[in-house]
Amino acid sequence: MVLNFWATWCGPCRAEAPQLQALWQKYKDRGVVFVGIDQADTTESALSYLKEYKIDYPNGPDNGIVAAYRIQGLPTTMIINRDGVITDSILSPIDPRNLEDRLEAQLSR
């Protein structure tokens, strides 16, 4: 699973949104699930953002998830294995190639 924390007011989140959508399209048929968690936005703003970037992987509001994962800044992306263990974290905007390399490493295990 790729778990991405984002917000509409976060410029780097906006920059990586199309890249995350493209990677979701590439990896969804290989069993990789992408989930987005929106922090501190109105429902209207969040839905507008998802529409703007044509994001179709599951997304939802924070509702305490940011605190549970102790997220310190946005964007933050985590890779979680099939056992529910966080195996990797990216505490900055993603580099698509780097995230692909990390996903390939997980898939080869």
MODELLER restraints for C-alpha pairs under 7 A, 6 or more apart:
rsr = mdl.restraints
at = mdl.atoms
rsr.add(forms.Gaussian(group=physical.xy_distance, feature=features.Distance(at['CA:1:A'], at['CA:32:A']), mean=5.47, stdev=0.5))
rsr.add(forms.Gaussian(group=physical.xy_distance, feature=features.Distance(at['CA:1:A'], at['CA:33:A']), mean=4.66, stdev=0.5))
rsr.add(forms.Gaussian(group=physical.xy_distance, feature=features.Distance(at['CA:1:A'], at['CA:34:A']), mean=5.70, stdev=0.5))
rsr.add(forms.Gaussian(group=physical.xy_distance, feature=features.Distance(at['CA:1:A'], at['CA:79:A']), mean=5.60, stdev=0.5))
rsr.add(forms.Gaussian(group=physical.xy_distance, feature=features.Distance(at['CA:1:A'], at['CA:80:A']), mean=5.01, stdev=0.5))
rsr.add(forms.Gaussian(group=physical.xy_distance, feature=features.Distance(at['CA:1:A'], at['CA:81:A']), mean=6.38, stdev=0.5))
rsr.add(forms.Gaussian(group=physical.xy_distance, feature=features.Distance(at['CA:2:A'], at['CA:33:A']), mean=6.19, stdev=0.5))
rsr.add(forms.Gaussian(group=physical.xy_distance, feature=features.Distance(at['CA:2:A'], at['CA:34:A']), mean=4.68, stdev=0.5))
rsr.add(forms.Gaussian(group=physical.xy_distance, feature=features.Distance(at['CA:2:A'], at['CA:35:A']), mean=6.25, stdev=0.5))
rsr.add(forms.Gaussian(group=physical.xy_distance, feature=features.Distance(at['CA:2:A'], at['CA:77:A']), mean=6.81, stdev=0.5))
rsr.add(forms.Gaussian(group=physical.xy_distance, feature=features.Distance(at['CA:2:A'], at['CA:78:A']), mean=5.73, stdev=0.5))
rsr.add(forms.Gaussian(group=physical.xy_distance, feature=features.Distance(at['CA:2:A'], at['CA:79:A']), mean=4.75, stdev=0.5))
rsr.add(forms.Gaussian(group=physical.xy_distance, feature=features.Distance(at['CA:2:A'], at['CA:80:A']), mean=6.46, stdev=0.5))
rsr.add(forms.Gaussian(group=physical.xy_distance, feature=features.Distance(at['CA:3:A'], at['CA:34:A']), mean=6.03, stdev=0.5))
rsr.add(forms.Gaussian(group=physical.xy_distance, feature=features.Distance(at['CA:3:A'], at['CA:35:A']), mean=4.99, stdev=0.5))
rsr.add(forms.Gaussian(group=physical.xy_distance, feature=features.Distance(at['CA:3:A'], at['CA:36:A']), mean=5.88, stdev=0.5))
rsr.add(forms.Gaussian(group=physical.xy_distance, feature=features.Distance(at['CA:3:A'], at['CA:77:A']), mean=5.52, stdev=0.5))
rsr.add(forms.Gaussian(group=physical.xy_distance, feature=features.Distance(at['CA:3:A'], at['CA:78:A']), mean=5.06, stdev=0.5))
rsr.add(forms.Gaussian(group=physical.xy_distance, feature=features.Distance(at['CA:3:A'], at['CA:79:A']), mean=6.34, stdev=0.5))
rsr.add(forms.Gaussian(group=physical.xy_distance, feature=features.Distance(at['CA:4:A'], at['CA:35:A']), mean=6.28, stdev=0.5))
rsr.add(forms.Gaussian(group=physical.xy_distance, feature=features.Distance(at['CA:4:A'], at['CA:36:A']), mean=4.75, stdev=0.5))
rsr.add(forms.Gaussian(group=physical.xy_distance, feature=features.Distance(at['CA:4:A'], at['CA:37:A']), mean=6.15, stdev=0.5))
rsr.add(forms.Gaussian(group=physical.xy_distance, feature=features.Distance(at['CA:4:A'], at['CA:76:A']), mean=5.85, stdev=0.5))
rsr.add(forms.Gaussian(group=physical.xy_distance, feature=features.Distance(at['CA:4:A'], at['CA:77:A']), mean=4.31, stdev=0.5))
rsr.add(forms.Gaussian(group=physical.xy_distance, feature=features.Distance(at['CA:4:A'], at['CA:78:A']), mean=6.45, stdev=0.5))
rsr.add(forms.Gaussian(group=physical.xy_distance, feature=features.Distance(at['CA:5:A'], at['CA:36:A']), mean=5.85, stdev=0.5))
rsr.add(forms.Gaussian(group=physical.xy_distance, feature=features.Distance(at['CA:5:A'], at['CA:37:A']), mean=4.79, stdev=0.5))
rsr.add(forms.Gaussian(group=physical.xy_distance, feature=features.Distance(at['CA:5:A'], at['CA:38:A']), mean=6.06, stdev=0.5))
rsr.add(forms.Gaussian(group=physical.xy_distance, feature=features.Distance(at['CA:5:A'], at['CA:74:A']), mean=6.43, stdev=0.5))
rsr.add(forms.Gaussian(group=physical.xy_distance, feature=features.Distance(at['CA:5:A'], at['CA:75:A']), mean=5.57, stdev=0.5))
rsr.add(forms.Gaussian(group=physical.xy_distance, feature=features.Distance(at['CA:5:A'], at['CA:76:A']), mean=5.23, stdev=0.5))
rsr.add(forms.Gaussian(group=physical.xy_distance, feature=features.Distance(at['CA:5:A'], at['CA:77:A']), mean=6.24, stdev=0.5))
rsr.add(forms.Gaussian(group=physical.xy_distance, feature=features.Distance(at['CA:6:A'], at['CA:13:A']), mean=5.63, stdev=0.5))
rsr.add(forms.Gaussian(group=physical.xy_distance, feature=features.Distance(at['CA:6:A'], at['CA:37:A']), mean=6.20, stdev=0.5))
rsr.add(forms.Gaussian(group=physical.xy_distance, feature=features.Distance(at['CA:6:A'], at['CA:38:A']), mean=5.11, stdev=0.5))
rsr.add(forms.Gaussian(group=physical.xy_distance, feature=features.Distance(at['CA:6:A'], at['CA:39:A']), mean=6.14, stdev=0.5))
rsr.add(forms.Gaussian(group=physical.xy_distance, feature=features.Distance(at['CA:6:A'], at['CA:74:A']), mean=5.85, stdev=0.5))
rsr.add(forms.Gaussian(group=physical.xy_distance, feature=features.Distance(at['CA:6:A'], at['CA:75:A']), mean=5.20, stdev=0.5))
rsr.add(forms.Gaussian(group=physical.xy_distance, feature=features.Distance(at['CA:7:A'], at['CA:13:A']), mean=6.62, stdev=0.5))
rsr.add(forms.Gaussian(group=physical.xy_distance, feature=features.Distance(at['CA:7:A'], at['CA:38:A']), mean=5.26, stdev=0.5))
rsr.add(forms.Gaussian(group=physical.xy_distance, feature=features.Distance(at['CA:7:A'], at['CA:39:A']), mean=5.24, stdev=0.5))
rsr.add(forms.Gaussian(group=physical.xy_distance, feature=features.Distance(at['CA:7:A'], at['CA:40:A']), mean=6.80, stdev=0.5))
rsr.add(forms.Gaussian(group=physical.xy_distance, feature=features.Distance(at['CA:7:A'], at['CA:41:A']), mean=6.65, stdev=0.5))
rsr.add(forms.Gaussian(group=physical.xy_distance, feature=features.Distance(at['CA:8:A'], at['CA:41:A']), mean=6.85, stdev=0.5))
rsr.add(forms.Gaussian(group=physical.xy_distance, feature=features.Distance(at['CA:8:A'], at['CA:45:A']), mean=6.93, stdev=0.5))
rsr.add(forms.Gaussian(group=physical.xy_distance, feature=features.Distance(at['CA:8:A'], at['CA:46:A']), mean=6.50, stdev=0.5))
rsr.add(forms.Gaussian(group=physical.xy_distance, feature=features.Distance(at['CA:8:A'], at['CA:49:A']), mean=6.37, stdev=0.5))
rsr.add(forms.Gaussian(group=physical.xy_distance, feature=features.Distance(at['CA:10:A'], at['CA:74:A']), mean=6.94, stdev=0.5))
rsr.add(forms.Gaussian(group=physical.xy_distance, feature=features.Distance(at['CA:12:A'], at['CA:75:A']), mean=6.77, stdev=0.5))
rsr.add(forms.Gaussian(group=physical.xy_distance, feature=features.Distance(at['CA:12:A'], at['CA:93:A']), mean=5.91, stdev=0.5))
rsr.add(forms.Gaussian(group=physical.xy_distance, feature=features.Distance(at['CA:13:A'], at['CA:75:A']), mean=5.50, stdev=0.5))
rsr.add(forms.Gaussian(group=physical.xy_distance, feature=features.Distance(at['CA:13:A'], at['CA:93:A']), mean=6.77, stdev=0.5))
rsr.add(forms.Gaussian(group=physical.xy_distance, feature=features.Distance(at['CA:16:A'], at['CA:93:A']), mean=6.27, stdev=0.5))
rsr.add(forms.Gaussian(group=physical.xy_distance, feature=features.Distance(at['CA:16:A'], at['CA:94:A']), mean=6.41, stdev=0.5))
rsr.add(forms.Gaussian(group=physical.xy_distance, feature=features.Distance(at['CA:17:A'], at['CA:53:A']), mean=6.53, stdev=0.5))
rsr.add(forms.Gaussian(group=physical.xy_distance, feature=features.Distance(at['CA:18:A'], at['CA:53:A']), mean=6.04, stdev=0.5))
rsr.add(forms.Gaussian(group=physical.xy_distance, feature=features.Distance(at['CA:19:A'], at['CA:96:A']), mean=6.32, stdev=0.5))
rsr.add(forms.Gaussian(group=physical.xy_distance, feature=features.Distance(at['CA:21:A'], at['CA:55:A']), mean=5.75, stdev=0.5))
rsr.add(forms.Gaussian(group=physical.xy_distance, feature=features.Distance(at['CA:24:A'], at['CA:34:A']), mean=6.32, stdev=0.5))
rsr.add(forms.Gaussian(group=physical.xy_distance, feature=features.Distance(at['CA:34:A'], at['CA:57:A']), mean=6.01, stdev=0.5))
rsr.add(forms.Gaussian(group=physical.xy_distance, feature=features.Distance(at['CA:34:A'], at['CA:58:A']), mean=6.83, stdev=0.5))
rsr.add(forms.Gaussian(group=physical.xy_distance, feature=features.Distance(at['CA:35:A'], at['CA:57:A']), mean=6.34, stdev=0.5))
rsr.add(forms.Gaussian(group=physical.xy_distance, feature=features.Distance(at['CA:35:A'], at['CA:58:A']), mean=5.09, stdev=0.5))
rsr.add(forms.Gaussian(group=physical.xy_distance, feature=features.Distance(at['CA:35:A'], at['CA:59:A']), mean=5.52, stdev=0.5))
rsr.add(forms.Gaussian(group=physical.xy_distance, feature=features.Distance(at['CA:36:A'], at['CA:58:A']), mean=6.34, stdev=0.5))
rsr.add(forms.Gaussian(group=physical.xy_distance, feature=features.Distance(at['CA:36:A'], at['CA:59:A']), mean=4.33, stdev=0.5))
rsr.add(forms.Gaussian(group=physical.xy_distance, feature=features.Distance(at['CA:36:A'], at['CA:60:A']), mean=6.40, stdev=0.5))
rsr.add(forms.Gaussian(group=physical.xy_distance, feature=features.Distance(at['CA:37:A'], at['CA:59:A']), mean=5.68, stdev=0.5))
rsr.add(forms.Gaussian(group=physical.xy_distance, feature=features.Distance(at['CA:37:A'], at['CA:60:A']), mean=5.19, stdev=0.5))
rsr.add(forms.Gaussian(group=physical.xy_distance, feature=features.Distance(at['CA:37:A'], at['CA:61:A']), mean=5.62, stdev=0.5))
rsr.add(forms.Gaussian(group=physical.xy_distance, feature=features.Distance(at['CA:37:A'], at['CA:62:A']), mean=5.68, stdev=0.5))
rsr.add(forms.Gaussian(group=physical.xy_distance, feature=features.Distance(at['CA:38:A'], at['CA:60:A']), mean=6.08, stdev=0.5))
rsr.add(forms.Gaussian(group=physical.xy_distance, feature=features.Distance(at['CA:38:A'], at['CA:61:A']), mean=4.83, stdev=0.5))
rsr.add(forms.Gaussian(group=physical.xy_distance, feature=features.Distance(at['CA:38:A'], at['CA:62:A']), mean=5.50, stdev=0.5))
rsr.add(forms.Gaussian(group=physical.xy_distance, feature=features.Distance(at['CA:39:A'], at['CA:61:A']), mean=6.39, stdev=0.5))
rsr.add(forms.Gaussian(group=physical.xy_distance, feature=features.Distance(at['CA:39:A'], at['CA:62:A']), mean=5.14, stdev=0.5))
rsr.add(forms.Gaussian(group=physical.xy_distance, feature=features.Distance(at['CA:74:A'], at['CA:92:A']), mean=6.98, stdev=0.5))
rsr.add(forms.Gaussian(group=physical.xy_distance, feature=features.Distance(at['CA:75:A'], at['CA:91:A']), mean=6.72, stdev=0.5))
rsr.add(forms.Gaussian(group=physical.xy_distance, feature=features.Distance(at['CA:75:A'], at['CA:92:A']), mean=5.68, stdev=0.5))
rsr.add(forms.Gaussian(group=physical.xy_distance, feature=features.Distance(at['CA:75:A'], at['CA:93:A']), mean=5.78, stdev=0.5))
rsr.add(forms.Gaussian(group=physical.xy_distance, feature=features.Distance(at['CA:76:A'], at['CA:90:A']), mean=5.73, stdev=0.5))
rsr.add(forms.Gaussian(group=physical.xy_distance, feature=features.Distance(at['CA:76:A'], at['CA:91:A']), mean=4.74, stdev=0.5))
rsr.add(forms.Gaussian(group=physical.xy_distance, feature=features.Distance(at['CA:76:A'], at['CA:92:A']), mean=5.90, stdev=0.5))
rsr.add(forms.Gaussian(group=physical.xy_distance, feature=features.Distance(at['CA:77:A'], at['CA:89:A']), mean=5.77, stdev=0.5))
rsr.add(forms.Gaussian(group=physical.xy_distance, feature=features.Distance(at['CA:77:A'], at['CA:90:A']), mean=5.05, stdev=0.5))
rsr.add(forms.Gaussian(group=physical.xy_distance, feature=features.Distance(at['CA:77:A'], at['CA:91:A']), mean=6.61, stdev=0.5))
rsr.add(forms.Gaussian(group=physical.xy_distance, feature=features.Distance(at['CA:78:A'], at['CA:86:A']), mean=6.63, stdev=0.5))
rsr.add(forms.Gaussian(group=physical.xy_distance, feature=features.Distance(at['CA:78:A'], at['CA:88:A']), mean=5.67, stdev=0.5))
rsr.add(forms.Gaussian(group=physical.xy_distance, feature=features.Distance(at['CA:78:A'], at['CA:89:A']), mean=4.37, stdev=0.5))
rsr.add(forms.Gaussian(group=physical.xy_distance, feature=features.Distance(at['CA:78:A'], at['CA:90:A']), mean=6.22, stdev=0.5))
rsr.add(forms.Gaussian(group=physical.xy_distance, feature=features.Distance(at['CA:79:A'], at['CA:86:A']), mean=5.80, stdev=0.5))
rsr.add(forms.Gaussian(group=physical.xy_distance, feature=features.Distance(at['CA:79:A'], at['CA:87:A']), mean=5.75, stdev=0.5))
rsr.add(forms.Gaussian(group=physical.xy_distance, feature=features.Distance(at['CA:79:A'], at['CA:88:A']), mean=5.09, stdev=0.5))
rsr.add(forms.Gaussian(group=physical.xy_distance, feature=features.Distance(at['CA:79:A'], at['CA:89:A']), mean=6.34, stdev=0.5))
rsr.add(forms.Gaussian(group=physical.xy_distance, feature=features.Distance(at['CA:80:A'], at['CA:86:A']), mean=4.31, stdev=0.5))
rsr.add(forms.Gaussian(group=physical.xy_distance, feature=features.Distance(at['CA:80:A'], at['CA:87:A']), mean=5.64, stdev=0.5))
rsr.add(forms.Gaussian(group=physical.xy_distance, feature=features.Distance(at['CA:81:A'], at['CA:87:A']), mean=6.49, stdev=0.5))
